[in-house]
């Protein structure tokens, strides 16, 4: 498994990370024996970053991951997250209480990375936090926990307003950024045509690299739309709300099918493989998360990244397909 620098933190992370979220569902709704087999197989394959959150299964993901890691005792990197009530009067207290609860579920004294999970916008609203609040109160609260030894590094989930995200990452207060990046919306790394139907992240991954932050690619398969299969596994979540791409999962599915020339031209054996090789092939990504429902899905993801980046011809084909999307309704 290829290892990459995680920004300027000194951490080395596997290019493929293990997503413990509710979309894939294994670490939330899977059988305990299946969960343990998947985590053990991931570690054996060289995966060393495990990403969870207090919101995943209302703590179930952290509890299950903690149980398995306590038994296996591997040398791995663990990240979790806090989602704040935008109307909270005591941000520092809420952040601290959330991490303490996460540590109890994980059966750990500290985590390696503690992320803010809220979207970030200019003025807040709708569950998001204003950029000013994040830069002032949230950053200070997270940094206090870092100084106390409860987390080694602090970060954000980089969703929300593009300008606000650039401001936050550019300020240099956070050492990690989880960035939405996939074949349906590559704008965090690459320019997209005018009128492209998705949020323009304006090369946010470049901004993160410039600030020294490690980058965690999220939604590599667009919540499953880029898996090549419209059917969802019984333990997977219902179709999730898109992040940065179309305004509906159905629209993401439709556009994903229009990327199948990558498979028909022989650049990859499946759309999922093409998607994972596209994301992992970007030098701006430190690690990318893949959520799974089954051990087979994990094995397929490992096989995909081990094939290496897509060839230049495939990237030119993808760029041409993206030009066909320009001007369409999001």
C-alpha positions in Angstrom: 0.0 0.0 0.0 1.4 3.4 -1.0 2.1 5.7 1.9 2.0 9.5 1.6 2.9 12.5 3.8 0.0 13.9 5.6 0.8 17.6 5.0 3.4 18.8 7.4 2.3 16.8 10.4 5.0 14.2 10.1 2.3 11.4 9.7 2.6 8.9 6.9 -0.9 7.7 5.8 -2.0 5.0 3.4 -3.4 6.3 0.2 -6.5 4.2 0.9 -8.3 5.0 4.2 -11.0 3.0 6.0 -14.2 4.9 6.2 -16.3 3.9 9.2 -19.4 5.9 8.2 -23.1 5.1 7.8 -23.1 5.3 3.9 -21.2 2.0 3.5 -22.7 0.8 6.7 -20.4 -2.0 7.8 -19.1 -0.4 11.0 -22.6 0.9 11.9 -24.9 -1.9 11.0 -22.7 -4.9 10.1 -22.3 -8.1 12.1 -19.4 -7.8 14.7 -17.5 -10.7 13.1 -17.7 -9.1 9.7 -16.5 -5.8 11.1 -13.5 -7.4 12.7 -12.6 -9.4 9.6 -12.7 -6.2 7.5 -10.6 -4.1 9.9 -8.0 -6.9 10.2 -7.9 -7.4 6.4 -7.4 -3.6 5.9 -4.5 -3.5 8.4 -2.9 -6.6 6.8 -3.2 -4.8 3.4 -1.4 -1.8 4.7 -4.3 0.6 5.5 -3.4 2.7 8.5 -6.0 5.5 8.6 -9.4 4.8 10.1 -12.0 7.6 10.0 -15.1 7.7 12.2 -17.4 10.2 13.9 -19.7 10.5 16.8 -22.7 11.0 14.4 -22.1 7.7 12.6 -24.8 5.4 14.1 -25.1 7.7 17.1 -21.8 6.5 18.4 -22.1 2.9 17.1 -19.2 3.3 14.6 -16.8 4.6 17.3 -17.9 1.8 19.7 -17.4 -0.9 17.1 -14.0 0.5 15.9 -12.8 0.9 19.5 -13.7 -2.7 20.4 -11.8 -4.1 17.4 -8.7 -1.9 17.7 -8.5 -2.8 21.5 -8.4 -6.5 20.5 -6.1 -6.2 17.5 -3.8 -3.5 19.0 -2.5 -2.3 15.6 -0.3 0.8 15.0 -2.9 2.9 13.2 -4.1 6.5 12.9 -7.6 7.2 14.0 -9.6 10.3 13.3 -13.1 11.3 14.6 -15.3 14.3 14.5 -17.6 16.7 16.4 -20.8 18.2 15.0 -21.8 21.3 16.9 -25.2 22.8 17.6 -24.9 26.2 15.7 -26.9 27.8 18.5 -24.7 26.5 21.3 -23.7 29.0 23.9 -20.7 27.0 25.1 -18.7 25.9 22.1 -15.6 25.0 24.1 -17.6 22.9 26.5 -19.5 21.2 23.7 -16.3 20.4 21.8 -14.7 19.0 24.9 -17.6 16.9 26.0 -18.0 15.4 22.5 -14.3 14.4 22.4 -14.5 12.9 25.9 -17.5 10.8 24.8 -15.7 9.7 21.6 -12.6 8.6 23.6 -14.8 6.5 25.9 -16.4 4.8 23.0 -13.1 4.3 21.2 -11.5 3.1 24.4 -8.6 5.5 23.8 -6.8 8.2 25.7 -6.4 10.3 22.6 -7.2 10.4 18.9 -4.8 11.4 16.1 -7.1 13.8 14.3 -10.2 15.6 15.6 -12.3 17.2 12.9 -15.1 19.7 13.0 -18.0 18.0 11.2 -20.3 21.0 10.4 -20.4 22.7 7.0 -18.8 26.1 7.1 -20.4 29.1 5.4 -19.9 32.9 5.4 -22.8 33.7 7.7 -23.9 30.3 9.1 -27.5 28.9 9.0 -28.9 25.5 8.2 -26.7 23.6 10.5 -23.5 25.3 9.2 -21.2 27.4 11.3 -20.0 30.9 10.2 -16.4 31.1 9.1 -15.7 33.7 11.8 -16.9 31.4 14.6 -14.8 28.5 13.2 -11.6 30.7 13.1 -12.1 32.1 16.5 -14.1 29.9 19.0 -13.9 26.5 17.3 -10.2 26.6 16.4 -9.4 27.8 20.0 -11.5 25.0 21.5 -9.9 22.3 19.3 -6.4 23.7 19.9 -6.9 23.6 23.7 -7.7 19.9 23.4 -4.6 19.4 21.3 -2.5 21.0 23.9 -4.0 18.8 26.6 -2.9 15.8 24.6 -6.4 14.6 23.7 -5.7 14.8 20.0 -2.5 15.1 18.0 -3.9 17.3 15.2 -7.1 19.2 14.4 -9.0 19.6 11.2 -12.2 20.4 9.4 -14.7 18.7 7.1 -14.3 21.1 4.1 -17.9 21.4 3.0 -19.9 24.6 2.7 -19.2 27.9 0.9 -16.1 27.8 -1.3 -14.9 31.2 -0.2 -15.3 30.4 3.5 -13.4 27.1 3.1 -10.5 28.8 1.3 -10.4 31.4 4.1 -10.4 28.8 6.9 -7.8 26.5 5.3 -5.6 29.5 4.3 -5.5 30.7 7.9 -3.4 27.7 8.8 -5.1 26.9 12.1 -6.0 23.3 11.0 -3.7 20.5 10.1 -6.3 18.4 8.2 -9.0 19.0 5.7 -11.6 16.5 4.4 -12.3 17.5 0.9 -15.0 16.3 -1.5 -13.2 15.1 -4.7 -14.4 12.7 -7.3 -15.0 12.1 -11.1 -18.4 13.9 -10.9 -16.8 17.0 -9.4 -13.0 17.3 -9.7 -12.9 21.1 -9.1 -11.0 20.8 -5.8 -8.0 19.9 -7.8 -8.7 20.7 -11.5 -10.5 23.6 -13.2 -13.9 22.7 -14.6 -15.6 24.1 -17.7 -17.7 27.2 -17.3 -21.3 26.3 -16.4 -20.3 23.0 -14.9 -23.1 21.5 -12.9 -21.5 21.3 -9.5 -20.0 23.5 -6.8 -16.7 25.0 -7.9 -14.3 24.3 -5.1 -11.7 26.4 -6.9 -8.7 24.1 -6.4 -9.2 23.8 -2.6 -6.7 21.0 -2.5 -4.0 23.4 -3.7 -4.9 25.8 -0.9 -4.6 22.9 1.6 -1.2 21.9 0.2 -0.1 25.5 0.5 -1.1 25.7 4.1 0.6 22.4 5.0 -2.6 20.6 5.8 -3.0 16.9 5.2 -5.9 16.1 2.8 -8.5 13.4 3.2 -10.5 12.8 0.0 -14.2 12.1 0.8 -17.0 11.0 -1.4 -14.6 9.3 -3.8 -17.6 7.2 -5.1 -20.1 10.1 -4.7 -21.9 8.2 -2.0 -22.3 5.2 -4.2 -23.3 6.9 -7.4 -19.9 6.1 -8.9 -19.9 2.5 -7.9 -21.5 1.5 -11.2 -24.5 -0.1 -9.5 -27.7 1.6 -8.7 -28.7 -1.1 -6.1 -27.6 -0.5 -2.5 -26.5 -3.2 -0.1 -29.0 -4.0 2.7 -26.8 -2.5 5.4 -25.8 0.6 3.4 -27.6 3.8 4.1 -30.4 5.1 1.8 -29.0 7.2 -1.1 -27.2 10.1 0.6 -27.5 13.7 -0.2 -24.8 14.7 -2.7 -21.9 16.9 -1.6 -20.7 19.3 -4.3 -22.1 17.5 -7.3 -25.7 17.3 -8.4 -28.7 18.4 -6.3 -30.0 14.9 -6.2 -28.6 11.4 -5.9 -30.6 10.4 -9.0 -28.9 13.0 -11.1 -25.5 11.9 -9.8 -26.4 8.3 -10.9 -27.4 9.5 -14.4 -24.2 11.5 -14.9 -22.1 8.6 -13.5 -23.4 6.3 -16.2 -22.2 8.8 -18.8 -18.6 8.2 -17.6 -18.8 4.6 -18.6 -16.7 5.3 -21.8 -13.7 5.0 -19.4 -14.6 1.4 -19.0 -15.6 0.7 -22.6 -12.3 2.2 -23.8 -10.4 -0.2 -21.5 -9.0 2.3 -19.1 -10.5 0.4 -16.1 -12.4 -2.8 -15.5 -15.3 -1.0 -13.7 -16.6 2.5 -13.0 -15.7 2.1 -9.3 -12.2 1.1 -10.2 -11.8 4.2 -12.4 -13.2 6.4 -9.7 -10.8 5.2 -7.0 -7.8 5.4 -9.3 -8.8 8.9 -10.3 -8.9 10.1 -6.7 -5.9 8.2 -5.5 -4.0 9.3 -8.6 -4.0 13.0 -7.5 -0.8 14.0 -5.8 -2.8 16.5 -3.8 -4.7 13.8 -1.9 -2.9 12.3 1.2 -5.5 9.6 1.8 -9.0 8.9 0.5 -11.9 7.3 2.3 -14.0 4.4 1.0 -17.0 3.3 3.0 -17.9 -0.4 2.6 -20.7 -2.8 3.3 -18.8 -6.0 2.7 -15.3 -7.4 2.7 -15.5 -7.9 -1.0 -16.0 -4.2 -1.5 -12.9 -3.5 0.6 -10.9 -6.0 -1.5 -12.0 -4.4 -4.7 -11.0 -1.0 -3.4 -7.5 -2.3 -2.4 -7.1 -3.9 -5.9 -8.1 -0.7 -7.6 -5.6 1.6 -5.8 -2.8 -1.0 -6.3 -3.3 -0.6 -10.1 -2.1 3.0 -9.8 -3.3 6.2 -11.3 -5.4 6.3 -14.5 -3.3 6.8 -17.6 -3.1 10.3 -19.2 -5.4 9.1 -22.1 -8.1 8.3 -19.6 -7.8 11.7 -18.0 -8.2 13.3 -21.4 -11.2 11.2 -22.0 -12.7 12.2 -18.7 -12.0 15.9 -19.4 -13.9 15.6 -22.7 -16.9 13.9 -20.9 -16.9 16.8 -18.3 -17.1 19.3 -21.2 -20.3 17.6 -22.2 -21.8 18.3 -18.8 -21.2 22.0 -19.0 -24.4 24.1 -19.2 -26.6 21.4 -17.8 -28.8 22.1 -14.8 -27.2 21.0 -11.5 
